[in-house]
Amino acid sequence: MAWVRFSHPWDYRQPGFTIAYPVGDFNVTREAAELATTAGAAVRLRKLNKNDEAVEWPSEAGPAPLTAGLFSSEDR
């Protein structure tokens, strides 16, 4: 799962179902996050703890990791 911020409504279409995401922050599957960011509909967020506020992934840090546990000790 990955946190993203949708800048405009976006549909995650799969065979058999579609999920319509409105503008806002959502925890979505890694595949949906990758498709949405590639389409320009969303930006990746990072949220280090469940009680933290989600913030945009800094561009100078490189691309956001697609799997959990890839944060360095500096990110914590």
All heavy atoms as a GROMACS GRO file, in nm:
protein
  595
    1MET      N    1   0.084  -0.117   0.000
    1MET     CA    2   0.000   0.000   0.000
    1MET      C    3   0.089   0.124   0.000
    1MET      O    4   0.199   0.121   0.053
    1MET     CB    5  -0.090   0.001   0.123
    1MET     CG    6  -0.186  -0.118   0.133
    1MET     SD    7  -0.305  -0.131   0.000
    1MET     CE    8  -0.426  -0.014   0.050
    2ALA      N    9   0.037   0.230  -0.058
    2ALA     CA   10   0.113   0.355  -0.068
    2ALA      C   11   0.018   0.473  -0.054
    2ALA      O   12  -0.098   0.467  -0.095
    2ALA     CB   13   0.182   0.362  -0.204
    3TRP      N   14   0.069   0.581   0.006
    3TRP     CA   15  -0.008   0.703   0.020
    3TRP      C   16   0.014   0.791  -0.101
    3TRP      O   17   0.126   0.809  -0.146
    3TRP     CB   18   0.033   0.779   0.146
    3TRP     CG   19  -0.021   0.719   0.270
    3TRP    CD1   20   0.042   0.630   0.352
    3TRP    CD2   21  -0.150   0.739   0.325
    3TRP    NE1   22  -0.041   0.594   0.455
    3TRP    CE2   23  -0.159   0.661   0.442
    3TRP    CE3   24  -0.259   0.817   0.289
    3TRP    CZ2   25  -0.273   0.656   0.520
    3TRP    CZ3   26  -0.372   0.814   0.368
    3TRP    CH2   27  -0.379   0.734   0.482
    4VAL      N   28  -0.096   0.845  -0.156
    4VAL     CA   29  -0.088   0.939  -0.268
    4VAL      C   30  -0.186   1.053  -0.244
    4VAL      O   31  -0.281   1.040  -0.168
    4VAL     CB   32  -0.121   0.872  -0.404
    4VAL    CG1   33  -0.018   0.769  -0.443
    4VAL    CG2   34  -0.259   0.812  -0.406
    5ARG      N   35  -0.158   1.166  -0.310
    5ARG     CA   36  -0.248   1.281  -0.308
    5ARG      C   37  -0.296   1.304  -0.450
    5ARG      O   38  -0.217   1.338  -0.538
    5ARG     CB   39  -0.178   1.405  -0.253
    5ARG     CG   40  -0.265   1.531  -0.258
    5ARG     CD   41  -0.198   1.648  -0.188
    5ARG     NE   42  -0.193   1.617  -0.046
    5ARG     CZ   43  -0.088   1.643   0.032
    5ARG    NH1   44   0.021   1.699  -0.017
    5ARG    NH2   45  -0.091   1.612   0.160
    6PHE      N   46  -0.426   1.284  -0.472
    6PHE     CA   47  -0.483   1.306  -0.605
    6PHE      C   48  -0.512   1.454  -0.624
    6PHE      O   49  -0.578   1.517  -0.541
    6PHE     CB   50  -0.613   1.225  -0.622
    6PHE     CG   51  -0.588   1.076  -0.631
    6PHE    CD1   52  -0.612   0.994  -0.522
    6PHE    CD2   53  -0.542   1.019  -0.747
    6PHE    CE1   54  -0.588   0.859  -0.529
    6PHE    CE2   55  -0.518   0.882  -0.756
    6PHE     CZ   56  -0.542   0.803  -0.647
    7SER      N   57  -0.462   1.510  -0.734
    7SER     CA   58  -0.484   1.651  -0.765
    7SER      C   59  -0.613   1.673  -0.842
    7SER      O   60  -0.664   1.785  -0.847
    7SER     CB   61  -0.366   1.705  -0.845
    7SER     OG   62  -0.347   1.629  -0.963
    8HIS      N   63  -0.665   1.568  -0.902
    8HIS     CA   64  -0.795   1.572  -0.968
    8HIS      C   65  -0.853   1.430  -0.968
    8HIS      O   66  -0.780   1.334  -0.946
    8HIS     CB   67  -0.784   1.630  -1.110
    8HIS     CG   68  -0.692   1.556  -1.202
    8HIS    ND1   69  -0.555   1.579  -1.206
    8HIS    CD2   70  -0.715   1.458  -1.291
    8HIS    CE1   71  -0.501   1.499  -1.295
    8HIS    NE2   72  -0.595   1.424  -1.348
    9PRO      N   73  -0.984   1.416  -0.987
    9PRO     CA   74  -1.044   1.282  -0.983
    9PRO      C   75  -0.977   1.187  -1.083
    9PRO      O   76  -0.940   1.227  -1.193
    9PRO     CB   77  -1.190   1.307  -1.022
    9PRO     CG   78  -1.214   1.449  -0.987
    9PRO     CD   79  -1.083   1.520  -1.011
   10TRP      N   80  -0.963   1.062  -1.041
   10TRP     CA   81  -0.895   0.962  -1.125
   10TRP      C   82  -0.959   0.826  -1.102
   10TRP      O   83  -0.996   0.791  -0.991
   10TRP     CB   84  -0.747   0.957  -1.086
   10TRP     CG   85  -0.665   0.864  -1.169
   10TRP    CD1   86  -0.622   0.884  -1.297
   10TRP    CD2   87  -0.615   0.736  -1.130
   10TRP    NE1   88  -0.549   0.775  -1.338
   10TRP    CE2   89  -0.543   0.683  -1.237
   10TRP    CE3   90  -0.625   0.661  -1.013
   10TRP    CZ2   91  -0.482   0.560  -1.232
   10TRP    CZ3   92  -0.564   0.538  -1.008
   10TRP    CH2   93  -0.493   0.488  -1.118
   11ASP      N   94  -0.975   0.751  -1.211
   11ASP     CA   95  -1.034   0.617  -1.204
   11ASP      C   96  -0.926   0.510  -1.217
   11ASP      O   97  -0.849   0.510  -1.312
   11ASP     CB   98  -1.136   0.596  -1.316
   11ASP     CG   99  -1.260   0.681  -1.301
   11ASP    OD1  100  -1.284   0.731  -1.189
   11ASP    OD2  101  -1.332   0.698  -1.400
   12TYR      N  102  -0.923   0.420  -1.120
   12TYR     CA  103  -0.836   0.304  -1.124
   12TYR      C  104  -0.918   0.192  -1.187
   12TYR      O  105  -1.007   0.136  -1.124
   12TYR     CB  106  -0.789   0.267  -0.983
   12TYR     CG  107  -0.707   0.140  -0.975
   12TYR    CD1  108  -0.591   0.124  -1.048
   12TYR    CD2  109  -0.746   0.037  -0.890
   12TYR    CE1  110  -0.515   0.009  -1.039
   12TYR    CE2  111  -0.671  -0.079  -0.880
   12TYR     CZ  112  -0.556  -0.092  -0.954
   12TYR     OH  113  -0.482  -0.207  -0.945
   13ARG      N  114  -0.892   0.162  -1.313
   13ARG     CA  115  -0.972   0.065  -1.388
   13ARG      C  116  -0.900  -0.070  -1.397
   13ARG      O  117  -0.784  -0.076  -1.434
   13ARG     CB  118  -0.999   0.116  -1.529
   13ARG     CG  119  -1.079   0.244  -1.531
   13ARG     CD  120  -1.102   0.291  -1.674
   13ARG     NE  121  -1.159   0.423  -1.677
   13ARG     CZ  122  -1.289   0.448  -1.671
   13ARG    NH1  123  -1.373   0.348  -1.663
   13ARG    NH2  124  -1.333   0.572  -1.673
   14GLN      N  125  -0.972  -0.173  -1.361
   14GLN     CA  126  -0.924  -0.310  -1.369
   14GLN      C  127  -1.035  -0.394  -1.432
   14GLN      O  128  -1.151  -0.355  -1.426
   14GLN     CB  129  -0.891  -0.364  -1.230
   14GLN     CG  130  -0.772  -0.296  -1.165
   14GLN     CD  131  -0.645  -0.325  -1.241
   14GLN    OE1  132  -0.605  -0.439  -1.258
   14GLN    NE2  133  -0.582  -0.220  -1.290
   15PRO      N  134  -1.001  -0.509  -1.488
   15PRO     CA  135  -1.108  -0.595  -1.541
   15PRO      C  136  -1.204  -0.634  -1.428
   15PRO      O  137  -1.163  -0.686  -1.326
   15PRO     CB  138  -1.033  -0.718  -1.593
   15PRO     CG  139  -0.893  -0.672  -1.612
   15PRO     CD  140  -0.869  -0.565  -1.511
   16GLY      N  141  -1.327  -0.599  -1.443
   16GLY     CA  142  -1.428  -0.636  -1.345
   16GLY      C  143  -1.464  -0.531  -1.243
   16GLY      O  144  -1.564  -0.542  -1.174
   17PHE      N  145  -1.381  -0.427  -1.229
   17PHE     CA  146  -1.415  -0.321  -1.133
   17PHE      C  147  -1.338  -0.192  -1.165
   17PHE      O  148  -1.237  -0.193  -1.233
   17PHE     CB  149  -1.387  -0.363  -0.989
   17PHE     CG  150  -1.240  -0.374  -0.954
   17PHE    CD1  151  -1.172  -0.267  -0.901
   17PHE    CD2  152  -1.171  -0.493  -0.974
   17PHE    CE1  153  -1.038  -0.276  -0.868
   17PHE    CE2  154  -1.037  -0.504  -0.941
   17PHE     CZ  155  -0.970  -0.395  -0.888
   18THR      N  156  -1.392  -0.082  -1.114
   18THR     CA  157  -1.328   0.048  -1.125
   18THR      C  158  -1.344   0.118  -0.990
   18THR      O  159  -1.452   0.115  -0.932
   18THR     CB  160  -1.394   0.134  -1.235
   18THR    OG1  161  -1.376   0.068  -1.361
   18THR    CG2  162  -1.332   0.273  -1.242
   19ILE      N  163  -1.238   0.180  -0.942
   19ILE     CA  164  -1.244   0.260  -0.820
   19ILE      C  165  -1.223   0.405  -0.862
   19ILE      O  166  -1.120   0.440  -0.920
   19ILE     CB  167  -1.136   0.218  -0.718
   19ILE    CG1  168  -1.153   0.072  -0.679
   19ILE    CG2  169  -1.144   0.309  -0.594
   19ILE    CD1  170  -1.041   0.018  -0.592
   20ALA      N  171  -1.322   0.490  -0.833
   20ALA     CA  172  -1.314   0.632  -0.866
   20ALA      C  173  -1.262   0.708  -0.744
   20ALA      O  174  -1.330   0.715  -0.642
   20ALA     CB  175  -1.451   0.683  -0.908
   21TYR      N  176  -1.141   0.763  -0.754
   21TYR     CA  177  -1.082   0.839  -0.645
   21TYR      C  178  -1.109   0.988  -0.665
   21TYR      O  179  -1.078   1.042  -0.771
   21TYR     CB  180  -0.931   0.816  -0.638
   21TYR     CG  181  -0.893   0.678  -0.592
   21TYR    CD1  182  -0.851   0.582  -0.683
   21TYR    CD2  183  -0.900   0.644  -0.458
   21TYR    CE1  184  -0.816   0.455  -0.641
   21TYR    CE2  185  -0.866   0.516  -0.415
   21TYR     CZ  186  -0.824   0.424  -0.507
   21TYR     OH  187  -0.792   0.297  -0.465
   22PRO      N  188  -1.164   1.055  -0.566
   22PRO     CA  189  -1.180   1.201  -0.573
   22PRO      C  190  -1.049   1.270  -0.535
   22PRO      O  191  -0.951   1.204  -0.501
   22PRO     CB  192  -1.289   1.230  -0.470
   22PRO     CG  193  -1.272   1.121  -0.369
   22PRO     CD  194  -1.226   1.000  -0.446
   23VAL      N  195  -1.047   1.401  -0.538
   23VAL     CA  196  -0.930   1.478  -0.496
   23VAL      C  197  -0.906   1.455  -0.348
   23VAL      O  198  -1.001   1.452  -0.268
   23VAL     CB  199  -0.953   1.628  -0.524
   23VAL    CG1  200  -0.840   1.712  -0.467
   23VAL    CG2  201  -0.969   1.652  -0.673
   24GLY      N  202  -0.780   1.434  -0.309
   24GLY     CA  203  -0.748   1.415  -0.168
   24GLY      C  204  -0.640   1.312  -0.148
   24GLY      O  205  -0.581   1.260  -0.242
   25ASP      N  206  -0.612   1.281  -0.020
   25ASP     CA  207  -0.509   1.184   0.018
   25ASP      C  208  -0.572   1.048   0.042
   25ASP      O  209  -0.672   1.038   0.113
   25ASP     CB  210  -0.440   1.228   0.147
   25ASP     CG  211  -0.366   1.359   0.133
   25ASP    OD1  212  -0.354   1.409   0.020
   25ASP    OD2  213  -0.321   1.411   0.237
   26PHE      N  214  -0.510   0.944  -0.016
   26PHE     CA  215  -0.563   0.808  -0.002
   26PHE      C  216  -0.449   0.708   0.009
   26PHE      O  217  -0.342   0.726  -0.048
   26PHE     CB  218  -0.650   0.770  -0.123
   26PHE     CG  219  -0.775   0.850  -0.132
   26PHE    CD1  220  -0.780   0.967  -0.205
   26PHE    CD2  221  -0.889   0.808  -0.065
   26PHE    CE1  222  -0.894   1.042  -0.212
   26PHE    CE2  223  -1.005   0.882  -0.072
   26PHE     CZ  224  -1.008   1.000  -0.145
   27ASN      N  225  -0.476   0.599   0.079
   27ASN     CA  226  -0.386   0.486   0.087
   27ASN      C  227  -0.434   0.386  -0.018
   27ASN      O  228  -0.543   0.330  -0.005
   27ASN     CB  229  -0.389   0.426   0.227
   27ASN     CG  230  -0.276   0.330   0.252
   27ASN    OD1  231  -0.184   0.319   0.174
   27ASN    ND2  232  -0.284   0.261   0.363
   28VAL      N  233  -0.356   0.367  -0.124
   28VAL     CA  234  -0.397   0.284  -0.237
   28VAL      C  235  -0.296   0.172  -0.257
   28VAL      O  236  -0.189   0.172  -0.198
   28VAL     CB  237  -0.410   0.369  -0.366
   28VAL    CG1  238  -0.511   0.481  -0.348
   28VAL    CG2  239  -0.276   0.426  -0.409
   29THR      N  240  -0.328   0.078  -0.344
   29THR     CA  241  -0.234  -0.029  -0.375
   29THR      C  242  -0.113   0.030  -0.446
   29THR      O  243  -0.120   0.138  -0.506
   29THR     CB  244  -0.298  -0.137  -0.464
   29THR    OG1  245  -0.332  -0.078  -0.590
   29THR    CG2  246  -0.420  -0.199  -0.398
   30ARG      N  247  -0.001  -0.041  -0.442
   30ARG     CA  248   0.121   0.007  -0.509
   30ARG      C  249   0.097   0.023  -0.658
   30ARG      O  250   0.147   0.116  -0.720
   30ARG     CB  251   0.237  -0.087  -0.481
   30ARG     CG  252   0.287  -0.076  -0.338
   30ARG     CD  253   0.396  -0.172  -0.312
   30ARG     NE  254   0.334  -0.305  -0.302
   30ARG     CZ  255   0.397  -0.415  -0.273
   30ARG    NH1  256   0.526  -0.414  -0.254
   30ARG    NH2  257   0.334  -0.530  -0.263
   31GLU      N  258   0.024  -0.070  -0.717
   31GLU     CA  259  -0.005  -0.061  -0.861
   31GLU      C  260  -0.085   0.064  -0.893
   31GLU      O  261  -0.055   0.136  -0.987
   31GLU     CB  262  -0.080  -0.186  -0.909
   31GLU     CG  263  -0.110  -0.180  -1.057
   31GLU     CD  264  -0.192  -0.299  -1.106
   31GLU    OE1  265  -0.242  -0.377  -1.024
   31GLU    OE2  266  -0.204  -0.311  -1.229
   32ALA      N  267  -0.189   0.092  -0.815
   32ALA     CA  268  -0.271   0.211  -0.836
   32ALA      C  269  -0.186   0.337  -0.819
   32ALA      O  270  -0.201   0.433  -0.895
   32ALA     CB  271  -0.390   0.212  -0.742
   33ALA      N  272  -0.098   0.339  -0.719
   33ALA     CA  273  -0.012   0.455  -0.695
   33ALA      C  274   0.080   0.480  -0.814
   33ALA      O  275   0.096   0.592  -0.860
   33ALA     CB  276   0.070   0.434  -0.569
   34GLU      N  277   0.139   0.373  -0.866
   34GLU     CA  278   0.229   0.387  -0.980
   34GLU      C  279   0.155   0.437  -1.104
   34GLU      O  280   0.202   0.526  -1.174
   34GLU     CB  281   0.297   0.254  -1.010
   34GLU     CG  282   0.404   0.264  -1.116
   34GLU     CD  283   0.481   0.135  -1.134
   34GLU    OE1  284   0.482   0.052  -1.042
   34GLU    OE2  285   0.539   0.119  -1.242
   35LEU      N  286   0.037   0.381  -1.130
   35LEU     CA  287  -0.041   0.424  -1.246
   35LEU      C  288  -0.086   0.569  -1.233
   35LEU      O  289  -0.082   0.644  -1.330
   35LEU     CB  290  -0.162   0.332  -1.265
   35LEU     CG  291  -0.131   0.188  -1.309
   35LEU    CD1  292  -0.257   0.102  -1.303
   35LEU    CD2  293  -0.072   0.188  -1.449
   36ALA      N  294  -0.131   0.608  -1.114
   36ALA     CA  295  -0.178   0.744  -1.093
   36ALA      C  296  -0.066   0.847  -1.104
   36ALA      O  297  -0.085   0.953  -1.164
   36ALA     CB  298  -0.246   0.756  -0.957
   37THR      N  299   0.052   0.816  -1.049
   37THR     CA  300   0.163   0.910  -1.059
   37THR      C  301   0.215   0.918  -1.203
   37THR      O  302   0.249   1.026  -1.250
   37THR     CB  303   0.278   0.873  -0.964
   37THR    OG1  304   0.318   0.740  -0.988
   37THR    CG2  305   0.235   0.890  -0.819
   38THR      N  306   0.217   0.807  -1.272
   38THR     CA  307   0.259   0.806  -1.412
   38THR      C  308   0.163   0.888  -1.498
   38THR      O  309   0.206   0.958  -1.590
   38THR     CB  310   0.268   0.662  -1.467
   38THR    OG1  311   0.360   0.589  -1.385
   38THR    CG2  312   0.315   0.659  -1.610
   39ALA      N  313   0.034   0.881  -1.467
   39ALA     CA  314  -0.068   0.955  -1.541
   39ALA      C  315  -0.071   1.103  -1.503
   39ALA      O  316  -0.140   1.182  -1.567
   39ALA     CB  317  -0.205   0.893  -1.517
   40GLY      N  318   0.002   1.140  -1.397
   40GLY     CA  319   0.004   1.280  -1.355
   40GLY      C  320  -0.116   1.320  -1.270
   40GLY      O  321  -0.139   1.437  -1.246
   41ALA      N  322  -0.192   1.222  -1.224
   41ALA     CA  323  -0.312   1.250  -1.144
   41ALA      C  324  -0.281   1.258  -0.996
   41ALA      O  325  -0.364   1.304  -0.918
   41ALA     CB  326  -0.416   1.142  -1.168
   42ALA      N  327  -0.162   1.212  -0.954
   42ALA     CA  328  -0.130   1.207  -0.812
   42ALA      C  329   0.019   1.224  -0.790
   42ALA      O  330   0.099   1.206  -0.881
   42ALA     CB  331  -0.176   1.074  -0.753
   43VAL      N  332   0.053   1.257  -0.666
   43VAL     CA  333   0.193   1.260  -0.622
   43VAL      C  334   0.206   1.164  -0.505
   43VAL      O  335   0.112   1.145  -0.428
   43VAL     CB  336   0.240   1.401  -0.582
   43VAL    CG1  337   0.243   1.493  -0.701
   43VAL    CG2  338   0.155   1.458  -0.471
   44ARG      N  339   0.323   1.102  -0.493
   44ARG     CA  340   0.347   1.010  -0.382
   44ARG      C  341   0.364   1.087  -0.254
   44ARG      O  342   0.419   1.197  -0.252
   44ARG     CB  343   0.473   0.927  -0.408
   44ARG     CG  344   0.464   0.830  -0.523
   44ARG     CD  345   0.367   0.716  -0.498
   44ARG     NE  346   0.394   0.639  -0.380
   44ARG     CZ  347   0.466   0.528  -0.378
   44ARG    NH1  348   0.517   0.479  -0.488
   44ARG    NH2  349   0.486   0.464  -0.265
   45LEU      N  350   0.319   1.029  -0.146
   45LEU     CA  351   0.334   1.086  -0.013
   45LEU      C  352   0.412   0.988   0.073
   45LEU      O  353   0.422   0.871   0.041
   45LEU     CB  354   0.197   1.110   0.051
   45LEU     CG  355   0.101   1.201  -0.022
   45LEU    CD1  356  -0.032   1.205   0.051
   45LEU    CD2  357   0.157   1.340  -0.036
   46ARG      N  358   0.465   1.040   0.182
   46ARG     CA  359   0.525   0.949   0.278
   46ARG      C  360   0.462   0.976   0.414
   46ARG      O  361   0.428   1.089   0.447
   46ARG     CB  362   0.677   0.961   0.283
   46ARG     CG  363   0.729   1.088   0.339
   46ARG     CD  364   0.878   1.080   0.346
   46ARG     NE  365   0.931   1.209   0.390
   46ARG     CZ  366   1.058   1.230   0.410
   46ARG    NH1  367   1.145   1.135   0.388
   46ARG    NH2  368   1.099   1.348   0.449
   47LYS      N  369   0.446   0.870   0.487
   47LYS     CA  370   0.386   0.876   0.618
   47LYS      C  371   0.460   0.772   0.701
   47LYS      O  372   0.438   0.652   0.685
   47LYS     CB  373   0.237   0.845   0.608
   47LYS     CG  374   0.161   0.863   0.734
   47LYS     CD  375   0.012   0.848   0.708
   47LYS     CE  376  -0.063   0.862   0.838
   47LYS     NZ  377  -0.206   0.852   0.818
   48LEU      N  378   0.551   0.817   0.786
   48LEU     CA  379   0.638   0.725   0.855
   48LEU      C  380   0.571   0.650   0.969
   48LEU      O  381   0.607   0.538   0.999
   48LEU     CB  382   0.761   0.799   0.907
   48LEU     CG  383   0.846   0.864   0.797
   48LEU    CD1  384   0.964   0.938   0.857
   48LEU    CD2  385   0.894   0.760   0.698
   49ASN      N  386   0.474   0.712   1.032
   49ASN     CA  387   0.399   0.647   1.140
   49ASN      C  388   0.251   0.665   1.116
   49ASN      O  389   0.210   0.760   1.051
   49ASN     CB  390   0.436   0.709   1.276
   49ASN     CG  391   0.580   0.685   1.313
   49ASN    OD1  392   0.626   0.572   1.307
   49ASN    ND2  393   0.650   0.792   1.347
   50LYS      N  394   0.170   0.577   1.172
   50LYS     CA  395   0.027   0.585   1.144
   50LYS      C  396  -0.036   0.714   1.194
   50LYS      O  397  -0.136   0.758   1.141
   50LYS     CB  398  -0.047   0.463   1.199
   50LYS     CG  399  -0.058   0.458   1.348
   50LYS     CD  400  -0.141   0.338   1.391
   50LYS     CE  401  -0.164   0.338   1.540
   50LYS     NZ  402  -0.252   0.230   1.579
   51ASN      N  403   0.024   0.778   1.295
   51ASN     CA  404  -0.032   0.902   1.348
   51ASN      C  405   0.027   1.026   1.284
   51ASN      O  406  -0.016   1.137   1.314
   51ASN     CB  407  -0.011   0.908   1.500
   51ASN     CG  408  -0.088   0.799   1.571
   51ASN    OD1  409  -0.195   0.759   1.528
   51ASN    ND2  410  -0.032   0.748   1.678
   52ASP      N  411   0.126   1.010   1.197
   52ASP     CA  412   0.188   1.124   1.129
   52ASP      C  413   0.098   1.176   1.018
   52ASP      O  414   0.018   1.103   0.960
   52ASP     CB  415   0.322   1.085   1.066
   52ASP     CG  416   0.432   1.067   1.168
   52ASP    OD1  417   0.411   1.104   1.285
   52ASP    OD2  418   0.538   1.014   1.130
   53GLU      N  419   0.117   1.303   0.986
   53GLU     CA  420   0.051   1.364   0.871
   53GLU      C  421   0.125   1.320   0.745
   53GLU      O  422   0.248   1.317   0.743
   53GLU     CB  423   0.055   1.516   0.886
   53GLU     CG  424  -0.018   1.592   0.780
   53GLU     CD  425  -0.169   1.581   0.792
   53GLU    OE1  426  -0.219   1.560   0.904
   53GLU    OE2  427  -0.236   1.592   0.688
   54ALA      N  428   0.054   1.286   0.641
   54ALA     CA  429   0.118   1.248   0.514
   54ALA      C  430   0.174   1.373   0.448
   54ALA      O  431   0.106   1.475   0.440
   54ALA     CB  432   0.017   1.180   0.422
   55VAL      N  433   0.299   1.366   0.401
   55VAL     CA  434   0.364   1.478   0.334
   55VAL      C  435   0.416   1.432   0.199
   55VAL      O  436   0.444   1.314   0.178
   55VAL     CB  437   0.480   1.536   0.419
   55VAL    CG1  438   0.430   1.598   0.547
   55VAL    CG2  439   0.584   1.432   0.448
   56GLU      N  440   0.429   1.528   0.105
   56GLU     CA  441   0.478   1.492  -0.028
   56GLU      C  442   0.619   1.438  -0.020
   56GLU      O  443   0.700   1.483   0.059
   56GLU     CB  444   0.475   1.613  -0.121
   56GLU     CG  445   0.337   1.645  -0.169
   56GLU     CD  446   0.338   1.746  -0.283
   56GLU    OE1  447   0.433   1.744  -0.365
   56GLU    OE2  448   0.243   1.824  -0.288
   57TRP      N  449   0.646   1.339  -0.103
   57TRP     CA  450   0.778   1.279  -0.112
   57TRP      C  451   0.870   1.384  -0.174
   57TRP      O  452   0.842   1.435  -0.282
   57TRP     CB  453   0.772   1.154  -0.198
   57TRP     CG  454   0.901   1.080  -0.196
   57TRP    CD1  455   0.999   1.087  -0.291
   57TRP    CD2  456   0.947   0.991  -0.096
   57TRP    NE1  457   1.103   1.007  -0.255
   57TRP    CE2  458   1.074   0.947  -0.136
   57TRP    CE3  459   0.894   0.945   0.024
   57TRP    CZ2  460   1.150   0.859  -0.061
   57TRP    CZ3  461   0.969   0.857   0.098
   57TRP    CH2  462   1.095   0.814   0.056
   58PRO      N  463   0.980   1.421  -0.109
   58PRO     CA  464   1.067   1.525  -0.164
   58PRO      C  465   1.135   1.478  -0.293
   58PRO      O  466   1.191   1.369  -0.297
   58PRO     CB  467   1.170   1.549  -0.053
   58PRO     CG  468   1.165   1.428   0.033
   58PRO     CD  469   1.028   1.368   0.017
   59SER      N  470   1.129   1.560  -0.396
   59SER     CA  471   1.184   1.522  -0.526
   59SER      C  472   1.335   1.502  -0.519
   59SER      O  473   1.390   1.419  -0.591
   59SER     CB  474   1.149   1.625  -0.632
   59SER     OG  475   1.201   1.752  -0.595
   60GLU      N  476   1.405   1.576  -0.432
   60GLU     CA  477   1.550   1.561  -0.424
   60GLU      C  478   1.591   1.430  -0.359
   60GLU      O  479   1.706   1.389  -0.367
   60GLU     CB  480   1.614   1.679  -0.350
   60GLU     CG  481   1.578   1.690  -0.204
   60GLU     CD  482   1.450   1.770  -0.179
   60GLU    OE1  483   1.386   1.813  -0.276
   60GLU    OE2  484   1.415   1.786  -0.062
   61ALA      N  485   1.497   1.360  -0.294
   61ALA     CA  486   1.526   1.232  -0.231
   61ALA      C  487   1.516   1.117  -0.331
   61ALA      O  488   1.537   1.003  -0.295
   61ALA     CB  489   1.432   1.207  -0.115
   62GLY      N  490   1.484   1.147  -0.455
   62GLY     CA  491   1.468   1.042  -0.554
   62GLY      C  492   1.324   0.992  -0.555
   62GLY      O  493   1.240   1.044  -0.483
   63PRO      N  494   1.295   0.894  -0.636
   63PRO     CA  495   1.158   0.844  -0.643
   63PRO      C  496   1.115   0.778  -0.512
   63PRO      O  497   1.197   0.723  -0.439
   63PRO     CB  498   1.162   0.742  -0.757
   63PRO     CG  499   1.304   0.705  -0.771
   63PRO     CD  500   1.386   0.822  -0.723
   64ALA      N  501   0.987   0.788  -0.483
   64ALA     CA  502   0.934   0.726  -0.362
   64ALA      C  503   0.943   0.576  -0.374
   64ALA      O  504   0.920   0.519  -0.480
   64ALA     CB  505   0.789   0.767  -0.342
   65PRO      N  506   0.980   0.508  -0.266
   65PRO     CA  507   0.989   0.361  -0.272
   65PRO      C  508   0.851   0.301  -0.290
   65PRO      O  509   0.753   0.354  -0.240
   65PRO     CB  510   1.049   0.323  -0.137
   65PRO     CG  511   1.018   0.436  -0.048
   65PRO     CD  512   1.014   0.559  -0.135
   66LEU      N  513   0.845   0.191  -0.362
   66LEU     CA  514   0.717   0.126  -0.386
   66LEU      C  515   0.689   0.017  -0.284
   66LEU      O  516   0.580  -0.037  -0.281
   66LEU     CB  517   0.714   0.066  -0.527
   66LEU     CG  518   0.716   0.170  -0.639
   66LEU    CD1  519   0.718   0.100  -0.774
   66LEU    CD2  520   0.596   0.262  -0.630
   67THR      N  521   0.785  -0.016  -0.199
   67THR     CA  522   0.762  -0.117  -0.097
   67THR      C  523   0.797  -0.062   0.039
   67THR      O  524   0.880   0.027   0.052
   67THR     CB  525   0.846  -0.243  -0.124
   67THR    OG1  526   0.983  -0.207  -0.127
   67THR    CG2  527   0.807  -0.309  -0.253
   68ALA      N  528   0.734  -0.114   0.142
   68ALA     CA  529   0.758  -0.068   0.279
   68ALA      C  530   0.897  -0.108   0.324
   68ALA      O  531   0.956  -0.205   0.276
   68ALA     CB  532   0.654  -0.128   0.372
   69GLY      N  533   0.952  -0.032   0.418
   69GLY     CA  534   1.079  -0.066   0.476
   69GLY      C  535   1.200  -0.015   0.402
   69GLY      O  536   1.312  -0.052   0.434
   70LEU      N  537   1.182   0.070   0.302
   70LEU     CA  538   1.296   0.119   0.226
   70LEU      C  539   1.345   0.255   0.274
   70LEU      O  540   1.432   0.313   0.213
   70LEU     CB  541   1.260   0.129   0.077
   70LEU     CG  542   1.235  -0.004   0.008
   70LEU    CD1  543   1.203   0.018  -0.138
   70LEU    CD2  544   1.354  -0.096   0.020
   71PHE      N  545   1.291   0.307   0.382
   71PHE     CA  546   1.334   0.436   0.434
   71PHE      C  547   1.468   0.421   0.503
   71PHE      O  548   1.493   0.326   0.574
   71PHE     CB  549   1.232   0.493   0.533
   71PHE     CG  550   1.100   0.522   0.471
   71PHE    CD1  551   0.990   0.444   0.499
   71PHE    CD2  552   1.086   0.628   0.385
   71PHE    CE1  553   0.868   0.471   0.442
   71PHE    CE2  554   0.964   0.656   0.328
   71PHE     CZ  555   0.854   0.577   0.356
   72SER      N  556   1.556   0.515   0.482
   72SER     CA  557   1.684   0.513   0.553
   72SER      C  558   1.663   0.566   0.693
   72SER      O  559   1.559   0.624   0.725
   72SER     CB  560   1.786   0.600   0.478
   72SER     OG  561   1.752   0.736   0.490
   73SER      N  562   1.762   0.551   0.776
   73SER     CA  563   1.752   0.600   0.913
   73SER      C  564   1.740   0.751   0.916
   73SER      O  565   1.688   0.808   1.012
   73SER     CB  566   1.871   0.553   0.996
   73SER     OG  567   1.990   0.603   0.938
   74GLU      N  568   1.787   0.822   0.812
   74GLU     CA  569   1.776   0.967   0.806
   74GLU      C  570   1.632   1.012   0.787
   74GLU      O  571   1.596   1.122   0.824
   74GLU     CB  572   1.859   1.022   0.689
   74GLU     CG  573   2.008   1.002   0.709
   74GLU     CD  574   2.086   1.047   0.588
   74GLU    OE1  575   2.033   1.127   0.510
   74GLU    OE2  576   2.201   1.002   0.573
   75ASP      N  577   1.547   0.930   0.727
   75ASP     CA  578   1.408   0.964   0.701
   75ASP      C  579   1.321   0.949   0.825
   75ASP      O  580   1.208   0.990   0.826
   75ASP     CB  581   1.349   0.876   0.590
   75ASP     CG  582   1.411   0.909   0.456
   75ASP    OD1  583   1.449   1.023   0.432
   75ASP    OD2  584   1.419   0.814   0.376
   76ARG      N  585   1.369   0.886   0.927
   76ARG     CA  586   1.289   0.860   1.047
   76ARG      C  587   1.302   0.967   1.148
   76ARG      O  588   1.377   1.046   1.163
   76ARG     CB  589   1.326   0.726   1.106
   76ARG     CG  590   1.286   0.616   1.011
   76ARG     CD  591   1.329   0.483   1.064
   76ARG     NE  592   1.309   0.392   0.953
   76ARG     CZ  593   1.244   0.280   0.961
   76ARG    NH1  594   1.194   0.242   1.072
   76ARG    NH2  595   1.230   0.203   0.857
   0.00000   0.00000   0.00000
